[in-house]
Amino acid sequence: MKRYSALVLVSLLVIALPAFAEGSIESRVTVEFGGGAKIIKRMTGTAKDGVIHRTAIQNRRMMELAGTRGTLIDLDKELQFDVQQSKQRYQVRSFVEVKDQLHLMQGVFDGGEGPTSMAGTDEAPPIKYVSTLESGPTGATAKHGGYETTEYRWVVTVHQDGMTLEDGGGAVLTATIMVGPKLKVFDEFQRFRQDYMQALELDQPIRETDQKLTEILAGSPALRNAMTRYYEDRGKLNGAPLRTELMLETVPLPLSEEETAKNADAGMLSKIGKKLFKKRQREREEALANGGRILQFKTVNEVLSVSSSSQGLTRLRDYEAR
Protein backbone atom coordinates (compact mmCIF):
# COMPACT_ATOMS: atom_id res chain seq x y z
CA MET A 1 0.00 0.00 0.00
CA LYS A 2 1.30 3.44 -0.94
CA ARG A 3 0.38 6.71 0.77
CA TYR A 4 0.45 10.13 -0.84
CA SER A 5 -0.13 13.61 0.61
CA ALA A 6 -0.05 16.77 -1.50
CA LEU A 7 -2.07 19.88 -2.25
CA VAL A 8 -2.83 18.57 -5.71
CA LEU A 9 -5.01 15.89 -4.12
CA VAL A 10 -7.59 18.52 -3.21
CA SER A 11 -8.33 18.89 -6.89
CA LEU A 12 -8.50 15.11 -7.23
CA LEU A 13 -11.67 15.03 -5.14
CA VAL A 14 -13.08 18.30 -6.39
CA ILE A 15 -12.94 17.37 -10.05
CA ALA A 16 -12.72 13.57 -10.05
CA LEU A 17 -16.36 13.06 -9.17
CA PRO A 18 -18.12 14.93 -11.96
CA ALA A 19 -15.50 14.29 -14.62
CA PHE A 20 -16.08 10.54 -14.40
CA ALA A 21 -19.71 10.98 -15.21
CA GLU A 22 -21.40 9.11 -17.93
CA GLY A 23 -23.81 9.20 -15.07
CA SER A 24 -23.85 10.52 -11.52
CA ILE A 25 -26.08 10.16 -8.47
CA GLU A 26 -26.31 12.34 -5.37
CA SER A 27 -28.09 10.99 -2.29
CA ARG A 28 -28.45 11.60 1.43
CA VAL A 29 -27.85 8.73 3.85
CA THR A 30 -29.05 8.93 7.45
CA VAL A 31 -28.58 6.33 10.18
CA GLU A 32 -30.43 6.14 13.48
CA PHE A 33 -29.31 3.79 16.26
CA GLY A 34 -31.25 2.66 19.30
CA GLY A 35 -31.26 -0.06 21.94
CA GLY A 36 -27.97 -1.92 22.27
CA ALA A 37 -26.72 -0.38 19.02
CA LYS A 38 -26.37 3.08 20.56
CA ILE A 39 -22.73 2.27 21.29
CA ILE A 40 -22.12 2.20 17.53
CA LYS A 41 -23.42 5.76 17.28
CA ARG A 42 -21.01 6.88 20.00
CA MET A 43 -18.13 5.14 18.24
CA THR A 44 -18.89 6.41 14.74
CA GLY A 45 -20.25 9.88 15.51
CA THR A 46 -23.08 9.45 13.02
CA ALA A 47 -24.19 12.77 11.54
CA LYS A 48 -27.67 13.73 12.73
CA ASP A 49 -28.68 15.25 9.39
CA GLY A 50 -27.11 12.47 7.36
CA VAL A 51 -24.17 12.36 4.96
CA ILE A 52 -24.27 13.38 1.31
CA HIS A 53 -23.08 10.58 -0.99
CA ARG A 54 -21.96 11.30 -4.53
CA THR A 55 -21.27 8.57 -7.05
CA ALA A 56 -20.11 9.08 -10.63
CA ILE A 57 -18.92 6.84 -13.43
CA GLN A 58 -17.07 7.29 -16.71
CA ASN A 59 -16.30 4.22 -18.75
CA ARG A 60 -14.08 2.03 -16.57
CA ARG A 61 -13.66 4.42 -13.63
CA MET A 62 -16.02 5.07 -10.76
CA MET A 63 -15.83 7.55 -7.89
CA GLU A 64 -17.82 7.24 -4.66
CA LEU A 65 -17.62 10.09 -2.17
CA ALA A 66 -19.29 10.10 1.27
CA GLY A 67 -18.75 13.40 3.01
CA THR A 68 -14.99 14.01 2.84
CA ARG A 69 -13.97 10.40 2.20
CA GLY A 70 -14.05 8.70 -1.14
CA THR A 71 -13.03 5.72 -3.21
CA LEU A 72 -11.85 5.87 -6.79
CA ILE A 73 -11.83 2.56 -8.68
CA ASP A 74 -10.00 2.10 -11.97
CA LEU A 75 -10.82 -1.25 -13.58
CA ASP A 76 -8.29 -0.91 -16.39
CA LYS A 77 -5.35 -0.20 -14.08
CA GLU A 78 -6.74 -2.50 -11.36
CA LEU A 79 -6.15 0.15 -8.72
CA GLN A 80 -8.30 1.52 -5.90
CA PHE A 81 -7.66 4.97 -4.44
CA ASP A 82 -8.97 5.58 -0.90
CA VAL A 83 -9.14 9.35 -0.49
CA GLN A 84 -9.40 11.61 2.58
CA GLN A 85 -10.29 15.07 1.38
CA SER A 86 -9.88 16.76 4.77
CA LYS A 87 -6.30 15.46 5.13
CA GLN A 88 -5.42 15.98 1.46
CA ARG A 89 -4.25 12.40 1.32
CA TYR A 90 -4.98 9.22 -0.57
CA GLN A 91 -3.86 5.62 -0.38
CA VAL A 92 -3.42 3.36 -3.39
CA ARG A 93 -4.20 -0.33 -3.25
CA SER A 94 -3.91 -2.90 -5.99
CA PHE A 95 -6.86 -5.18 -6.66
CA VAL A 96 -4.81 -8.03 -5.22
CA GLU A 97 -4.59 -6.19 -1.88
CA VAL A 98 -8.28 -5.24 -1.98
CA LYS A 99 -9.27 -8.81 -2.81
CA ASP A 100 -7.29 -10.27 0.09
CA GLN A 101 -8.84 -7.82 2.56
CA LEU A 102 -12.38 -8.36 1.27
CA HIS A 103 -12.08 -12.15 1.44
CA LEU A 104 -10.91 -11.79 5.03
CA MET A 105 -13.84 -9.49 5.88
CA GLN A 106 -16.36 -11.78 4.19
CA GLY A 107 -15.10 -14.65 6.31
CA VAL A 108 -15.54 -12.61 9.48
CA PHE A 109 -19.10 -11.62 8.57
CA ASP A 110 -20.03 -15.13 7.43
CA GLY A 111 -18.62 -16.84 10.50
CA GLY A 112 -19.22 -20.17 8.83
CA GLU A 113 -22.69 -21.62 8.49
CA GLY A 114 -23.33 -21.35 12.19
CA PRO A 115 -26.03 -23.14 14.14
CA THR A 116 -29.72 -22.67 13.38
CA SER A 117 -30.54 -22.68 17.08
CA MET A 118 -29.13 -21.43 20.34
CA ALA A 119 -27.27 -24.04 22.34
CA GLY A 120 -29.19 -25.58 25.19
CA THR A 121 -28.08 -26.75 28.61
CA ASP A 122 -28.76 -29.83 30.68
CA GLU A 123 -31.81 -28.06 32.10
CA ALA A 124 -33.14 -26.33 28.97
CA PRO A 125 -33.45 -27.55 25.37
CA PRO A 126 -31.89 -25.56 22.50
CA ILE A 127 -33.95 -22.67 21.12
CA LYS A 128 -34.70 -22.91 17.40
CA TYR A 129 -35.52 -19.77 15.44
CA VAL A 130 -37.38 -19.58 12.13
CA SER A 131 -38.08 -16.69 9.77
CA THR A 132 -40.92 -15.60 7.52
CA LEU A 133 -40.82 -13.10 4.66
CA GLU A 134 -43.77 -11.04 3.40
CA SER A 135 -43.29 -8.74 0.43
CA GLY A 136 -45.06 -6.80 -2.28
CA PRO A 137 -46.23 -3.35 -3.41
CA THR A 138 -48.16 -1.27 -0.88
CA GLY A 139 -49.92 0.98 -3.38
CA ALA A 140 -48.33 4.15 -1.97
CA THR A 141 -46.70 6.63 -4.37
CA ALA A 142 -44.43 9.65 -3.95
CA LYS A 143 -41.90 11.75 -5.86
CA HIS A 144 -38.18 11.24 -5.20
CA GLY A 145 -35.17 12.53 -7.12
CA GLY A 146 -37.51 14.19 -9.59
CA TYR A 147 -39.30 10.95 -10.50
CA GLU A 148 -42.62 9.34 -9.56
CA THR A 149 -42.12 6.23 -7.45
CA THR A 150 -44.14 3.26 -6.17
CA GLU A 151 -43.61 1.77 -2.72
CA TYR A 152 -42.56 -1.86 -2.16
CA ARG A 153 -42.13 -3.39 1.28
CA TRP A 154 -40.46 -6.48 2.72
CA VAL A 155 -41.10 -7.61 6.30
CA VAL A 156 -38.87 -10.33 7.76
CA THR A 157 -39.94 -11.79 11.10
CA VAL A 158 -37.66 -14.04 13.16
CA HIS A 159 -39.18 -15.86 16.13
CA GLN A 160 -38.87 -19.03 18.17
CA ASP A 161 -40.21 -22.09 16.38
CA GLY A 162 -43.70 -22.85 17.65
CA MET A 163 -44.09 -19.53 19.50
CA THR A 164 -45.37 -16.09 18.61
CA LEU A 165 -43.03 -13.13 18.36
CA GLU A 166 -44.56 -11.58 21.48
CA ASP A 167 -44.31 -14.74 23.60
CA GLY A 168 -40.88 -15.94 22.53
CA GLY A 169 -39.06 -12.78 21.45
CA GLY A 170 -37.22 -12.26 18.19
CA ALA A 171 -36.61 -9.60 15.56
CA VAL A 172 -38.43 -7.76 12.77
CA LEU A 173 -36.66 -6.35 9.72
CA THR A 174 -38.67 -3.94 7.56
CA ALA A 175 -37.36 -2.77 4.19
CA THR A 176 -39.27 -0.11 2.26
CA ILE A 177 -38.16 0.91 -1.23
CA MET A 178 -39.61 3.63 -3.45
CA VAL A 179 -39.09 2.35 -6.99
CA GLY A 180 -38.96 4.75 -9.92
CA PRO A 181 -38.59 4.14 -13.66
CA LYS A 182 -35.65 2.27 -15.13
CA LEU A 183 -32.72 4.69 -15.39
CA LYS A 184 -29.67 4.07 -17.54
CA VAL A 185 -27.24 5.43 -14.95
CA PHE A 186 -28.35 2.84 -12.38
CA ASP A 187 -27.78 0.06 -14.93
CA GLU A 188 -24.30 1.44 -15.64
CA PHE A 189 -23.41 1.42 -11.95
CA GLN A 190 -24.71 -2.13 -11.62
CA ARG A 191 -22.61 -3.32 -14.56
CA PHE A 192 -19.55 -1.58 -13.15
CA ARG A 193 -19.99 -3.27 -9.76
CA GLN A 194 -20.40 -6.65 -11.46
CA ASP A 195 -17.16 -6.09 -13.39
CA TYR A 196 -15.49 -5.02 -10.14
CA MET A 197 -16.67 -8.19 -8.38
CA GLN A 198 -15.40 -10.29 -11.26
CA ALA A 199 -12.02 -8.55 -11.14
CA LEU A 200 -11.79 -9.29 -7.40
CA GLU A 201 -12.89 -12.90 -7.97
CA LEU A 202 -15.74 -12.63 -5.47
CA ASP A 203 -18.42 -15.33 -5.61
CA GLN A 204 -21.07 -13.14 -3.93
CA PRO A 205 -21.89 -9.41 -3.83
CA ILE A 206 -19.97 -7.19 -1.43
CA ARG A 207 -22.18 -6.64 1.57
CA GLU A 208 -23.75 -3.23 1.85
CA THR A 209 -23.44 -1.30 5.07
CA ASP A 210 -27.02 -1.92 6.15
CA GLN A 211 -26.66 -5.64 5.52
CA LYS A 212 -23.49 -5.80 7.63
CA LEU A 213 -25.21 -3.93 10.48
CA THR A 214 -28.20 -6.25 10.35
CA GLU A 215 -26.10 -9.39 10.57
CA ILE A 216 -23.89 -8.04 13.34
CA LEU A 217 -26.75 -6.79 15.50
CA ALA A 218 -29.11 -9.71 14.98
CA GLY A 219 -26.56 -12.51 15.01
CA SER A 220 -29.23 -14.93 13.77
CA PRO A 221 -28.71 -17.44 10.94
CA ALA A 222 -32.48 -17.37 10.40
CA LEU A 223 -32.38 -13.62 9.79
CA ARG A 224 -29.31 -13.97 7.60
CA ASN A 225 -31.13 -16.46 5.37
CA ALA A 226 -34.15 -14.15 5.12
CA MET A 227 -31.84 -11.23 4.30
CA THR A 228 -30.42 -13.24 1.41
CA ARG A 229 -33.92 -13.77 0.05
CA TYR A 230 -34.68 -10.06 0.46
CA TYR A 231 -31.60 -8.99 -1.52
CA GLU A 232 -32.45 -11.51 -4.24
CA ASP A 233 -35.97 -10.07 -4.49
CA ARG A 234 -34.66 -6.51 -4.48
CA GLY A 235 -32.33 -7.30 -7.35
CA LYS A 236 -35.34 -8.23 -9.49
CA LEU A 237 -37.06 -4.86 -9.17
CA ASN A 238 -37.98 -3.41 -12.55
CA GLY A 239 -36.91 0.14 -11.79
CA ALA A 240 -34.49 2.37 -9.92
CA PRO A 241 -34.52 2.38 -6.07
CA LEU A 242 -34.82 6.12 -5.35
CA ARG A 243 -35.46 5.83 -1.61
CA THR A 244 -34.54 2.86 0.56
CA GLU A 245 -35.36 2.52 4.25
CA LEU A 246 -34.15 -0.44 6.30
CA MET A 247 -35.21 -0.84 9.94
CA LEU A 248 -34.31 -3.55 12.44
CA GLU A 249 -36.37 -3.94 15.61
CA THR A 250 -36.07 -6.57 18.33
CA VAL A 251 -38.67 -8.00 20.68
CA PRO A 252 -37.19 -9.03 24.05
CA LEU A 253 -38.13 -12.25 25.80
CA PRO A 254 -40.75 -11.81 28.51
CA LEU A 255 -39.40 -12.11 32.05
CA SER A 256 -40.25 -15.53 33.45
CA GLU A 257 -41.89 -16.06 36.82
CA GLU A 258 -38.75 -17.89 37.95
CA GLU A 259 -36.52 -14.91 37.09
CA THR A 260 -38.85 -12.54 38.89
CA ALA A 261 -38.93 -14.78 41.95
CA LYS A 262 -35.14 -15.08 42.02
CA ASN A 263 -34.75 -11.33 41.81
CA ALA A 264 -36.99 -10.95 44.84
CA ASP A 265 -34.45 -12.98 46.81
CA ALA A 266 -31.29 -10.83 46.76
CA GLY A 267 -29.19 -13.67 48.11
CA MET A 268 -29.81 -15.84 45.09
CA LEU A 269 -28.34 -13.46 42.53
CA SER A 270 -24.84 -12.14 42.11
CA LYS A 271 -24.22 -8.47 41.38
CA ILE A 272 -23.71 -9.31 37.72
CA GLY A 273 -26.92 -11.32 37.68
CA LYS A 274 -28.86 -8.44 39.19
CA LYS A 275 -27.49 -6.02 36.59
CA LEU A 276 -28.45 -8.36 33.77
CA PHE A 277 -31.93 -8.77 35.22
CA LYS A 278 -32.40 -5.02 35.55
CA LYS A 279 -31.12 -4.55 31.99
CA ARG A 280 -33.74 -6.98 30.73
CA GLN A 281 -36.37 -5.19 32.78
CA ARG A 282 -35.43 -1.86 31.16
CA GLU A 283 -35.46 -3.42 27.69
CA ARG A 284 -38.88 -4.89 28.33
CA GLU A 285 -40.22 -1.56 29.59
CA GLU A 286 -38.76 0.25 26.57
CA ALA A 287 -40.34 -2.30 24.24
CA LEU A 288 -43.75 -2.04 25.90
CA ALA A 289 -43.60 1.74 25.54
CA ASN A 290 -42.96 1.35 21.80
CA GLY A 291 -45.55 -1.20 20.81
CA GLY A 292 -43.51 -4.14 22.08
CA ARG A 293 -40.41 -3.48 19.95
CA ILE A 294 -36.97 -1.91 20.45
CA LEU A 295 -35.41 -0.04 17.53
CA GLN A 296 -31.86 -1.23 16.88
CA PHE A 297 -31.14 0.81 13.77
CA LYS A 298 -32.76 2.51 10.81
CA THR A 299 -31.01 3.60 7.63
CA VAL A 300 -32.48 5.81 4.92
CA ASN A 301 -30.86 6.33 1.52
CA GLU A 302 -32.72 8.97 -0.49
CA VAL A 303 -31.66 9.94 -4.00
CA LEU A 304 -31.56 13.72 -4.40
CA SER A 305 -30.57 13.99 -8.05
CA VAL A 306 -29.65 11.83 -11.03
CA SER A 307 -27.61 12.93 -14.04
CA SER A 308 -26.81 10.99 -17.20
CA SER A 309 -24.34 13.54 -18.56
CA SER A 310 -21.13 15.25 -17.52
CA GLN A 311 -21.60 18.19 -19.89
CA GLY A 312 -20.16 21.44 -18.54
CA LEU A 313 -18.18 19.74 -15.78
CA THR A 314 -14.41 19.99 -15.29
CA ARG A 315 -12.30 17.24 -16.85
CA LEU A 316 -10.26 14.95 -14.63
CA ARG A 317 -6.56 15.73 -14.72
CA ASP A 318 -4.07 12.92 -14.96
CA TYR A 319 -3.64 11.46 -11.48
CA GLU A 320 -0.79 9.02 -12.09
CA ALA A 321 0.93 8.15 -8.78
CA ARG A 322 4.14 10.10 -8.34
C-alpha positions as CSV (number, residue, x, y, z in Angstrom):
1,M,0.0,0.0,0.0
2,K,1.3,3.4,-0.9
3,R,0.4,6.7,0.8
4,Y,0.5,10.1,-0.8
5,S,-0.1,13.6,0.6
6,A,0.0,16.8,-1.5
7,L,-2.1,19.9,-2.2
8,V,-2.8,18.6,-5.7
9,L,-5.0,15.9,-4.1
10,V,-7.6,18.5,-3.2
11,S,-8.3,18.9,-6.9
12,L,-8.5,15.1,-7.2
13,L,-11.7,15.0,-5.1
14,V,-13.1,18.3,-6.4
15,I,-12.9,17.4,-10.0
16,A,-12.7,13.6,-10.0
17,L,-16.4,13.1,-9.2
18,P,-18.1,14.9,-12.0
19,A,-15.5,14.3,-14.6
20,F,-16.1,10.5,-14.4
21,A,-19.7,11.0,-15.2
22,E,-21.4,9.1,-17.9
23,G,-23.8,9.2,-15.1
24,S,-23.8,10.5,-11.5
25,I,-26.1,10.2,-8.5
26,E,-26.3,12.3,-5.4
27,S,-28.1,11.0,-2.3
28,R,-28.5,11.6,1.4
29,V,-27.8,8.7,3.9
30,T,-29.1,8.9,7.5
31,V,-28.6,6.3,10.2
32,E,-30.4,6.1,13.5
33,F,-29.3,3.8,16.3
34,G,-31.2,2.7,19.3
35,G,-31.3,-0.1,21.9
36,G,-28.0,-1.9,22.3
37,A,-26.7,-0.4,19.0
38,K,-26.4,3.1,20.6
39,I,-22.7,2.3,21.3
40,I,-22.1,2.2,17.5
41,K,-23.4,5.8,17.3
42,R,-21.0,6.9,20.0
43,M,-18.1,5.1,18.2
44,T,-18.9,6.4,14.7
45,G,-20.2,9.9,15.5
46,T,-23.1,9.4,13.0
47,A,-24.2,12.8,11.5
48,K,-27.7,13.7,12.7
49,D,-28.7,15.2,9.4
50,G,-27.1,12.5,7.4
51,V,-24.2,12.4,5.0
52,I,-24.3,13.4,1.3
53,H,-23.1,10.6,-1.0
54,R,-22.0,11.3,-4.5
55,T,-21.3,8.6,-7.1
56,A,-20.1,9.1,-10.6
57,I,-18.9,6.8,-13.4
58,Q,-17.1,7.3,-16.7
59,N,-16.3,4.2,-18.7
60,R,-14.1,2.0,-16.6
61,R,-13.7,4.4,-13.6
62,M,-16.0,5.1,-10.8
63,M,-15.8,7.6,-7.9
64,E,-17.8,7.2,-4.7
65,L,-17.6,10.1,-2.2
66,A,-19.3,10.1,1.3
67,G,-18.7,13.4,3.0
68,T,-15.0,14.0,2.8
69,R,-14.0,10.4,2.2
70,G,-14.1,8.7,-1.1
71,T,-13.0,5.7,-3.2
72,L,-11.9,5.9,-6.8
73,I,-11.8,2.6,-8.7
74,D,-10.0,2.1,-12.0
75,L,-10.8,-1.3,-13.6
76,D,-8.3,-0.9,-16.4
77,K,-5.3,-0.2,-14.1
78,E,-6.7,-2.5,-11.4
79,L,-6.1,0.2,-8.7
80,Q,-8.3,1.5,-5.9
81,F,-7.7,5.0,-4.4
82,D,-9.0,5.6,-0.9
83,V,-9.1,9.4,-0.5
84,Q,-9.4,11.6,2.6
85,Q,-10.3,15.1,1.4
86,S,-9.9,16.8,4.8
87,K,-6.3,15.5,5.1
88,Q,-5.4,16.0,1.5
89,R,-4.3,12.4,1.3
90,Y,-5.0,9.2,-0.6
91,Q,-3.9,5.6,-0.4
92,V,-3.4,3.4,-3.4
93,R,-4.2,-0.3,-3.3
94,S,-3.9,-2.9,-6.0
95,F,-6.9,-5.2,-6.7
96,V,-4.8,-8.0,-5.2
97,E,-4.6,-6.2,-1.9
98,V,-8.3,-5.2,-2.0
99,K,-9.3,-8.8,-2.8
100,D,-7.3,-10.3,0.1
101,Q,-8.8,-7.8,2.6
102,L,-12.4,-8.4,1.3
103,H,-12.1,-12.1,1.4
104,L,-10.9,-11.8,5.0
105,M,-13.8,-9.5,5.9
106,Q,-16.4,-11.8,4.2
107,G,-15.1,-14.7,6.3
108,V,-15.5,-12.6,9.5
109,F,-19.1,-11.6,8.6
110,D,-20.0,-15.1,7.4
111,G,-18.6,-16.8,10.5
112,G,-19.2,-20.2,8.8
113,E,-22.7,-21.6,8.5
114,G,-23.3,-21.4,12.2
115,P,-26.0,-23.1,14.1
116,T,-29.7,-22.7,13.4
117,S,-30.5,-22.7,17.1
118,M,-29.1,-21.4,20.3
119,A,-27.3,-24.0,22.3
120,G,-29.2,-25.6,25.2
121,T,-28.1,-26.8,28.6
122,D,-28.8,-29.8,30.7
123,E,-31.8,-28.1,32.1
124,A,-33.1,-26.3,29.0
125,P,-33.4,-27.6,25.4
126,P,-31.9,-25.6,22.5
127,I,-33.9,-22.7,21.1
128,K,-34.7,-22.9,17.4
129,Y,-35.5,-19.8,15.4
130,V,-37.4,-19.6,12.1
131,S,-38.1,-16.7,9.8
132,T,-40.9,-15.6,7.5
133,L,-40.8,-13.1,4.7
134,E,-43.8,-11.0,3.4
135,S,-43.3,-8.7,0.4
136,G,-45.1,-6.8,-2.3
137,P,-46.2,-3.3,-3.4
138,T,-48.2,-1.3,-0.9
139,G,-49.9,1.0,-3.4
140,A,-48.3,4.2,-2.0
141,T,-46.7,6.6,-4.4
142,A,-44.4,9.6,-4.0
143,K,-41.9,11.8,-5.9
144,H,-38.2,11.2,-5.2
145,G,-35.2,12.5,-7.1
146,G,-37.5,14.2,-9.6
147,Y,-39.3,10.9,-10.5
148,E,-42.6,9.3,-9.6
149,T,-42.1,6.2,-7.5
150,T,-44.1,3.3,-6.2
151,E,-43.6,1.8,-2.7
152,Y,-42.6,-1.9,-2.2
153,R,-42.1,-3.4,1.3
154,W,-40.5,-6.5,2.7
155,V,-41.1,-7.6,6.3
156,V,-38.9,-10.3,7.8
157,T,-39.9,-11.8,11.1
158,V,-37.7,-14.0,13.2
159,H,-39.2,-15.9,16.1
160,Q,-38.9,-19.0,18.2
161,D,-40.2,-22.1,16.4
162,G,-43.7,-22.8,17.7
163,M,-44.1,-19.5,19.5
164,T,-45.4,-16.1,18.6
165,L,-43.0,-13.1,18.4
166,E,-44.6,-11.6,21.5
167,D,-44.3,-14.7,23.6
168,G,-40.9,-15.9,22.5
169,G,-39.1,-12.8,21.5
170,G,-37.2,-12.3,18.2
171,A,-36.6,-9.6,15.6
172,V,-38.4,-7.8,12.8
173,L,-36.7,-6.3,9.7
174,T,-38.7,-3.9,7.6
175,A,-37.4,-2.8,4.2
176,T,-39.3,-0.1,2.3
177,I,-38.2,0.9,-1.2
178,M,-39.6,3.6,-3.4
179,V,-39.1,2.3,-7.0
180,G,-39.0,4.7,-9.9
181,P,-38.6,4.1,-13.7
182,K,-35.6,2.3,-15.1
183,L,-32.7,4.7,-15.4
184,K,-29.7,4.1,-17.5
185,V,-27.2,5.4,-15.0
186,F,-28.3,2.8,-12.4
187,D,-27.8,0.1,-14.9
188,E,-24.3,1.4,-15.6
189,F,-23.4,1.4,-11.9
190,Q,-24.7,-2.1,-11.6
191,R,-22.6,-3.3,-14.6
192,F,-19.5,-1.6,-13.1
193,R,-20.0,-3.3,-9.8
194,Q,-20.4,-6.6,-11.5
195,D,-17.2,-6.1,-13.4
196,Y,-15.5,-5.0,-10.1
197,M,-16.7,-8.2,-8.4
198,Q,-15.4,-10.3,-11.3
199,A,-12.0,-8.5,-11.1
200,L,-11.8,-9.3,-7.4
201,E,-12.9,-12.9,-8.0
202,L,-15.7,-12.6,-5.5
203,D,-18.4,-15.3,-5.6
204,Q,-21.1,-13.1,-3.9
205,P,-21.9,-9.4,-3.8
206,I,-20.0,-7.2,-1.4
207,R,-22.2,-6.6,1.6
208,E,-23.8,-3.2,1.9
209,T,-23.4,-1.3,5.1
210,D,-27.0,-1.9,6.2
211,Q,-26.7,-5.6,5.5
212,K,-23.5,-5.8,7.6
213,L,-25.2,-3.9,10.5
214,T,-28.2,-6.2,10.4
215,E,-26.1,-9.4,10.6
216,I,-23.9,-8.0,13.3
217,L,-26.8,-6.8,15.5
218,A,-29.1,-9.7,15.0
219,G,-26.6,-12.5,15.0
220,S,-29.2,-14.9,13.8
221,P,-28.7,-17.4,10.9
222,A,-32.5,-17.4,10.4
223,L,-32.4,-13.6,9.8
224,R,-29.3,-14.0,7.6
225,N,-31.1,-16.5,5.4
226,A,-34.1,-14.1,5.1
227,M,-31.8,-11.2,4.3
228,T,-30.4,-13.2,1.4
229,R,-33.9,-13.8,0.1
230,Y,-34.7,-10.1,0.5
231,Y,-31.6,-9.0,-1.5
232,E,-32.4,-11.5,-4.2
233,D,-36.0,-10.1,-4.5
234,R,-34.7,-6.5,-4.5
235,G,-32.3,-7.3,-7.4
236,K,-35.3,-8.2,-9.5
237,L,-37.1,-4.9,-9.2
238,N,-38.0,-3.4,-12.6
239,G,-36.9,0.1,-11.8
240,A,-34.5,2.4,-9.9
241,P,-34.5,2.4,-6.1
242,L,-34.8,6.1,-5.3
243,R,-35.5,5.8,-1.6
244,T,-34.5,2.9,0.6
245,E,-35.4,2.5,4.2
246,L,-34.2,-0.4,6.3
247,M,-35.2,-0.8,9.9
248,L,-34.3,-3.6,12.4
249,E,-36.4,-3.9,15.6
250,T,-36.1,-6.6,18.3
251,V,-38.7,-8.0,20.7
252,P,-37.2,-9.0,24.0
253,L,-38.1,-12.2,25.8
254,P,-40.8,-11.8,28.5
255,L,-39.4,-12.1,32.1
256,S,-40.2,-15.5,33.4
257,E,-41.9,-16.1,36.8
258,E,-38.8,-17.9,37.9
259,E,-36.5,-14.9,37.1
260,T,-38.9,-12.5,38.9
261,A,-38.9,-14.8,42.0
262,K,-35.1,-15.1,42.0
263,N,-34.7,-11.3,41.8
264,A,-37.0,-11.0,44.8
265,D,-34.4,-13.0,46.8
266,A,-31.3,-10.8,46.8
267,G,-29.2,-13.7,48.1
268,M,-29.8,-15.8,45.1
269,L,-28.3,-13.5,42.5
270,S,-24.8,-12.1,42.1
271,K,-24.2,-8.5,41.4
272,I,-23.7,-9.3,37.7
273,G,-26.9,-11.3,37.7
274,K,-28.9,-8.4,39.2
275,K,-27.5,-6.0,36.6
276,L,-28.5,-8.4,33.8
277,F,-31.9,-8.8,35.2
278,K,-32.4,-5.0,35.5
279,K,-31.1,-4.6,32.0
280,R,-33.7,-7.0,30.7
281,Q,-36.4,-5.2,32.8
282,R,-35.4,-1.9,31.2
283,E,-35.5,-3.4,27.7
284,R,-38.9,-4.9,28.3
285,E,-40.2,-1.6,29.6
286,E,-38.8,0.2,26.6
287,A,-40.3,-2.3,24.2
288,L,-43.8,-2.0,25.9
289,A,-43.6,1.7,25.5
290,N,-43.0,1.4,21.8
291,G,-45.5,-1.2,20.8
292,G,-43.5,-4.1,22.1
293,R,-40.4,-3.5,19.9
294,I,-37.0,-1.9,20.5
295,L,-35.4,0.0,17.5
296,Q,-31.9,-1.2,16.9
297,F,-31.1,0.8,13.8
298,K,-32.8,2.5,10.8
299,T,-31.0,3.6,7.6
300,V,-32.5,5.8,4.9
301,N,-30.9,6.3,1.5
302,E,-32.7,9.0,-0.5
303,V,-31.7,9.9,-4.0
304,L,-31.6,13.7,-4.4
305,S,-30.6,14.0,-8.0
306,V,-29.6,11.8,-11.0
307,S,-27.6,12.9,-14.0
308,S,-26.8,11.0,-17.2
309,S,-24.3,13.5,-18.6
310,S,-21.1,15.3,-17.5
311,Q,-21.6,18.2,-19.9
312,G,-20.2,21.4,-18.5
313,L,-18.2,19.7,-15.8
314,T,-14.4,20.0,-15.3
315,R,-12.3,17.2,-16.8
316,L,-10.3,15.0,-14.6
317,R,-6.6,15.7,-14.7
318,D,-4.1,12.9,-15.0
319,Y,-3.6,11.5,-11.5
320,E,-0.8,9.0,-12.1
321,A,0.9,8.1,-8.8
322,R,4.1,10.1,-8.3
